[in-house]
C-alpha cells in the first residue's frame, strides 16, 4: 500500500482552476503539487470517484465475460491467462494514495478520495452529504466485487497508510459486512435528499431516490450470493430496488473521438480505420443464432454474410482453423461448432490462440447495443470511424433484468422462477431495442416484430417449464448470460455459485487446467506488502463458493 497521501490530486486535476493570476502574495499560495484538502473541489473529487468506479466495472466485466464465454478468451491455459498483474489496476483505483502511479493510468483511489470528501464535509459549512453518499456506494460495490474476484480485500487497515503501510487482507465475510455497512451509511445520507451542490452525477442526475434503489439492488445480489434468504426477502418486501429500466445503473458514453475520447471502449476498438480489433464469442453468437434470439441484430454487426468452414469455403489465411477437423473433446461434449458459426458470425472459440490475421474487415463487430455501433440489417458493409451511433452507448452495470434473474434464482418453485424468467427477458429485450435508433442509416425493417419477440419469450418460458433438472437450469442461466452482454461482471459469480449453464462450449485446449475460482493477489501489492504472499494457483474458492473443488466443478469446464 502506498504511503504518500496526496488526497486532492485526482483524475480531474487537469480541470482544476487556479486563481494565481489574481494573487500577488505568492508566499500565501500552496504548491499545486501538494494541495491541502481544504483547497480541493469536492465536485472534481466526485468525478474522479465515479470514473474510477466505471473503470473498475470495465475490468470486472471483461474478466468475468471471458471466463463465462460471454466474451472470447485468448489463451489456452487458465493459469497463464490470469497472472498476478490482472488485478493491479483495480487494486490501485481502489486503494492508491499516490498521484499518477507509474504505468497505471490511476490517480488517487476510492478509499483516499472518499475519505477526503468526508473530511471536507465535516470541516465545511456546505452540505456535501450527496458526494459522500455516492462515493460510499461506489466504494462498497467495488469492494464486494474485488472480494468476489480475489476472495479477500484490504478493509479494516485500508486507507490509513501512516499507521498501516502494509495492510493485512480481511477475509471475505469481514469485507462483505464492511461494504454493507458503507451502504447503510450511504442510504442514511441519501434519505435526507441532500443537495448536489452543482456536482455531476453521471448515473442518476442527482436523484437520491434512484441511488437508494441501487443500494437495495446491491444488497439483493449480495444476499443471493451468500444464501441469506431472510435478508433477501426483507429487501424485496420493502419494494424499493431496481425493478424498472428507468432505474438501471449504467454509465453513458459520448461520441467525442479526441481530447478526451469519450466513446464506448468496444466501439473505439472496433470502429477504426483497420476494422474490428478483437473477436467475439462463438459460443454466445451460436447460442443466440440457434435460438433465433431477437437481440442478435442489436448485439453483433456482421461484415460478411458467410463464414469460412461453415457456409463458405475454408480460408487458411483469414480463418486457419476452418481447415481443421472438429477435435475429439468437442465431439465427446456434443459440440459441432468448433471454429465457424454460420451466416457470417465470425468470431472465435474459448481459448483459441491462433494469432491475429488481417481479418479486421471480415470478423463480426460490436453492434448497436450497448456500444452504439451499427445495427445488423443484412447490409454486410465494412465498419469504420463514426458509423452507427458513434460510440455513444452505455456500460450496463446493474440492470432491472439482472435483479429479476436474482429473484428467479431465489424462487422456491419452477412456476415462480418461470415468471421471473419471463419478466427478465421482457426487460432485457425492451432495454435493447431502442438502441437501433442510434444508427440513423440502418434499415430498421430488419428489427424483430412484436409478435416475434413475444413468441420467443413464450417459447422459452414454455421450454423451461417443460424441462427439469439441469436442462431447466441451463435455459434460465443461458438467458441470464445473454442479458448480460456488455455488463457481465456478475456472470462469473453466478457460474461459481450455481454451476450453470452446463451448455458452455469446451476450451480450445483439451486440458486448460483447473477452472479459476479466484484470481491471484495483485502482483504490485504482493511486491510492496511484506504481509502478503502470492498464491500458487487459481483454485482458492471465495467464501460463498461452497461447491466441489476444481476441476470437478463447474461441470462445463
N, C-alpha and C positions, 0 to 999 in steps of 0.2 A: 504494500500500500504506500503510495507516495506521501512524503512528509510535507511537501510545500503546500501551503494553504493560501491560494490566491482566489478568493471567492468570486470576485466580480468579473474576472476575465472570461467571458462566456462566448458562445457562438456569435452572439450579437455584438461582439466587441467592435467590429468594423462599423456598426451603426451608432456607436456612442458618439454624442456630440459634445465637444469640449468648448468652453467659452473662454479659451485662452486669449483670444483677440480682444476681449473686453476687460482683461485683467492686467493691471500694470504692476502689481506687487507680486513678482514671481516667487518670492520667499513663502507666500501663503499657499502656493499650489502643491498638490500631491502628485508625485510622478505618475503618469498614465500607465507605467509598468507595474505599479504597486498600489492600486486604488484601494481606498478604505471602503468597508461595507456601506457606510453612510452615504457614499457618493454613487452607489450602484443604482441603476434604473431597474426597478422591480419588473417592469414590463419586458425589458430585454432579457432579464434572467428567466422569466416565464417562457419567453420564446425559446430560449436555449433548452429548457426542460422539455418542452413539447417536441422539439425537433430531435432531441436525444431519445425520447421515448419512441418516436416513429422509427428512428434508425435501429433501435433495439428490436422493434417488431419486425422490421425488414429482415434482420438477421435470423431471428427465431423462425419466421415464416419460411425462409429459404432452406434452413437445415431440416425442419420438420417435413416440408414438402418433398425434399429429396429422399428422405428415409421411407416415406409412405407411398412413393410412386406418383404423387400428385405432380411432382416435378421430376425432371431427369437427374439422375446421379451419375457423375462422370467416371469414377474409378471403380475397379473391380473388387477391391478388398476394403471392407469397412474400416479396419484398423488404420490403413494407410490414408484413407479419405479424410478422417476426422481426428487429426492430431491436436496437440495442445494449443496451437495458435487459433483454433476455430472460435474460441470464446473470448479472445483477447479484447476485441473492440467492444463487445457488450460489457465486459467487466470494467473497462476504462470509462465507458459512458455512464456506468452506474456509480463508480466509486472515485474516480480521479479527483484529486485536489490540486492538480497542476494544469497550467495553461499550455495548450498546443503541444501535447505529447508527441514526441518524435515518431513520425510514420503512422500515427493512429487516426489522424483526422478527427481527434477528440479534444474538446476543451474541458472545462470543469464538469464533473459528473453530477448525477442526480442527487446523491446524498449531500454534496457540498452546496449545490445551488438551492436545494430545498431548505437546508439549514440557514443559508444566507437570507432567504425570504422570511423565514420565521424570525430571525434576529431583526431584520428591517421592520417587520410588522410590530414586533414588541417595542422597538425604540421610536416608532413614528406615530404622529398624531393621525396619519392617514390609515384607513382601514384596508389592509391588504389580505384579508381573510380569503378572498377568492383565489388569489395567486397561490397561497399556501395550500388550499384545498386541492387545486388542480395538481400541484406538484406532488402532494402526498398520494393522490390517486395513481398518477403515472408511475411514481416510485414503487408503490405497492404492487402493481401489476407486473412491473419489470422484475421485482424481487421474486414473485411467485413463479414466473416463467424461468428465471435464472435457476431457481431451486429445482424446477422440473427438469431442466436440461443438464445440470451437473450434480444434483442431489443435495447440495449444501450451498450456503452463501454466507458472506460476512453480514452480520446484523448487530449483535449486541456490542461488538467492538468496532463497528464501522463508523466512518465519519469523524473519527477522533484521532488523527494521525500523531498528535503530540503525545498522547497517553498510550495509544496502541499503534505503533508504527508497523507492526507485523500482526494484524488481527487474526485470531483463530476463526475458523469457519464454523457456523452453527449448523446443527442437523436440521433436516427438512421440517419437522414439526415445529421447531422453535421459530424458523423463518416464516412459516405459514401463519403461526399465531401472531408474530410481529407485523406481518403485512396486513392481516385482518384488523389489527389494532389501528394501523395507519388509515385504513378505510373508515373505521369508526370515527376517527378524529376528523377526517375529511368530510364525512357526512354531516357531522355536527356543525361544521363551518358552513357548508352549502345550505343547510336547513335555515340559516338566517338570511338567505338570499343576499349575500354580500355584493357590494358594487364592484364592477370590474376595473374601475379607475383607468379606463381607456386601454386596457390590455387587449391584445389579440388572442381570442380563444379560437384556435384552429379547428376545433372539433364541434363545439356546440354553441358558438356565438355568444357566450356569456350566460347561457341558460342553466342555472343551478339545478333545476328540476331534472334535466336530462343527465347531468353528472351523477345525481343520486341514483337514477335508473342504471347507469353504468356500474356504479359501485355495487348495487344489488346483483347485477348480472355477473360481475366478477366473483361475488360470494357464491352464486349458484355453481359456476364452473369449479370453484374450489371445493364446495361440499360434494359435488358429484365425484370428483377425483378421489377424495378422502372417504367416500361412502357414508357421509353424515346425512342420513335420510331425514332425521328430525329437523336439523338446521335448514336443509334444502327446502323441505315442505313449509317451514316457517317463513322463509323468504317468498315463496310462491304465494302463500296465504295473504301476504301484505300487498301483492299485486302492484308493485312499483319497481319494475325492472324493464330491461329492453325487451319489448314484445311486439313492437311495430317497426316498420322500415324507417320511419322518420326519426326513430331514436337510435339508429345504428351508430356504432362507434367506428369512425373511419377517418382517414386523412385525405384531403383533397389536394391533388397536384395541379400545376398550371401548364401552360404551353410555351413558356419562355425557353429559348434554347441556350442563351449565354448570359452570364453575369447576373445572377446565377442560373444554372439550368434547373428549372422547376418542374420538368416533365416527369411522368411516371418512369422509374428506373428501367422497367422492362421495355417500355416504348423507346427510350433513349438507346437501349441496347439493340433493338430490332430494326427500328425505322431509321436506318443510317445509309450513307452512300454505298456501303458494301453489303447491304441486306441484313437478314436476320443474324444475330450474333450467337445465340445459343440454340439448344434443342429442347423441344417439348416432349412430354412423356408419352411414349407409345401406349402404355397401359391405360392412361386416362383417355386419350383420344379414341382408342379402340373400344373401350367400355362405353363411352358416350355414343360412338358411331353405331355399335351393335344395338344399343337400346333406343336409338333414334331420339336421343335426348334433345329437347327443344333449345337448350342453351348452347349447343355446339357451335353454331354460326357466330355467336357473340364471343365465345372464348377463344377461338382459333381462326386465323386467316390463312387459307391455303394459297400458295403462289402457283401451284401446278394442279392439274386435275387427275393425275395418276402417280403412283409411287413405284419406283423400280423394285422388282421382285414380287410385287403384289398384283397390280393391274397394268404394269409397264415392264418392258424388258429389263433384266438386271443391268446395273451400271457399276462397273468396277471403279470408275474414277470418283463418282459422287456418292455412292452408297455401296461400298465394297461388300458388306455383309449380305446384300441382296443375291450374291452368288453362292452363299453358304447353305448347307442343309440345316434343317431345324435340329438343334442338339438334343441329345437323349434326355437331359434333365428337364427340358421344356415338354417333350413328348410325355414323359412319365407324369408330369404335373397336369397334363391335359391341355397344354397351350400350343396352339399352332401359329400364333402371331409372334414371330421371333425378331424379325428385323423391320418388316414393312407392313404398314397399315394401309389398306386400300383407299382409293378416292382422293389421293393427294395429301393425306395426313402423314406428312414426312417428319418423323421425329426419331427418337432413339429409345432403346430399352434400358432398364435399370442396370447401371454398371458398365455400359458399353464405353470402352476407352480407345476407340479406333483412331482418334485424332480428328482434325478438322479439315476436310477438303474444301474446295471453293464452291460451297453449295448455298451461299447466303441468299440467292435469289430462287432457290428451289424449296428449301425446307419451310415448314409451317411456322408462322409467326404468331405472337400475341395478337388477339383480336381487339374488339372494341370494349369488351369488359374484362378486367377492370382497368386496363392500361390505356384506354382511349386510342386504340389503333384502328384498323379497318374492320368493318362488318363483312362477313363472308357471304357475298351474293353471287357466287359462281363466276366472278369476273376473272379470277386467276391471274391478276396482274402482279407485277413486282412491286415491292414495298420501297418506300423512301421517305426522306425528310418531310415533315409537315402533313403527311397523309392521315386520313381518318379523323380522329378527334384531336390530333396534335399532341397527344400525351397528357391531356387534362383529365386524367382518370382518378381513381381512388386507390388507397390501400385499405382493404377491409381488415378490421381488427376483431371486433365482436359484433356480430350481426344478429338480428332477431331470429333468423333461421337457425343459427348456431344454438341459441338458447332453447328453441323448440326441440332440437336434437338432444340436448342435455336432458330436457324434461322427458322426452321419449325414452332415453336410456334409463331413467329412474322410474319409469312407469311399471306398474306391477302386473299388467295383463297385456297380451298381444293386441287386444282391441284398443286399449288406451294408447299403446305405443303406436299403433297404426294411425290414430288421429293426429298425434304429434308429427309423424312422418308426413302425413298429408299437409299439415299446416306449414311445416318447414319447407317442403318442396314448393308450395304455393308462394311463400315469401321469397324464396331464393329466385324463382323464375320472375316474379314481379320485380325484384330488385334489378335483375339483369336486363330485361327487355328495353327499358327506356334508354339504355346506353346506345342503341342503334342510331338514335337521333344525333349523336355526336359526329357521326360520319355523314356529312352532308351530301356526299357523292354516291352513297350506297343505294342500290335498288332494293328497297325495303319490302318489295313483294315477296322476297325470299324469307321474310320473318314467318315463324310458325303462327298458325291461326289460333284463335281462342279455343276452338274445338280440338285442335291437335294438342294443345297444352293440357286441356282438361282430360282428354283421353289418356295422355301419357301419365298423368298423376293418378287417375283412376286405375289404370292397368298396373302401375307399380304398387299401389296400396293393395289391390286385389291379389297380386302375386305374393306380397308379404303375408297376407292373412292365410293364403293357401299353403304357404311353406311352413316349415318348423325347424327347430334346432339351428344348426349352422347356416342353413340356406336362408332362413328368416333373418338372422343377424347380419348376414352378408348383404342382403338387399338394403337393410337400414343403413349399414356402415358405408356402402358404396354411395348412397345418396348424400350422406354427410360429407364424404370425400369430395364429391362433385360440387357441392355447395361451397366448399372451402377454397375453390380456385382463386388464387391471388392473395389469400389471407389464411394460410394453413397452419399457423403456429400452434393450434390446439390438436392437430391431427395425430401427431406422434404420441401425445398424451393419451388420446382415445385408444390408439392402437396398442400401447403398452398396458392400458387399463383393461381392455376387453379382448384383445387378440383378433379383432375383426376390422376389415373383411379378410377372409381367407382366400379370396379370389385374386390376390395380387400376383402379377407375373413373376417368374423366378428372376434371380440375378443373372447377369451375363456370365459371370463366373460360377461354375457348378458349386464351388465351396468358397463363398466370400468371407468366411469367418463368422463368429457369433454376432447376432444382430445387436446393435448398440442399445443398451438400456439407459445409459447416461454418457455424457461426454467427459473427456479429460478436464482437469482443472486448467484454467487459463495459464499458459506457459509463462507469460510475463509476470504473473503473480507468484508462480512457483519459484522463479529465479530470484525475486526480491524478498520473498517472505520465508524466513527460516522455519516457520511453524507449519509449512505446507510441503508435503512430499507428493510427487506426481504418481498417479495410478499406473498400473501396468497394462490395463486393458479397458474395454468399454462395457464390461458386463455388470458393473455395480448398479443395483436396482434402487430407484428412488423409493422413499418410504411408503408411498401409496401403491407401488407396483409389487403386489404380493403373489404374482404368477410364477410358474416354474422358471428356472434359470434358462438363459440362452445356452445352446442353440435350440433346445426343445420348444421354446416359445419365443416369439409368436409362430404359429403354425406355417404361415406362408413363407417364412424365411428359413 
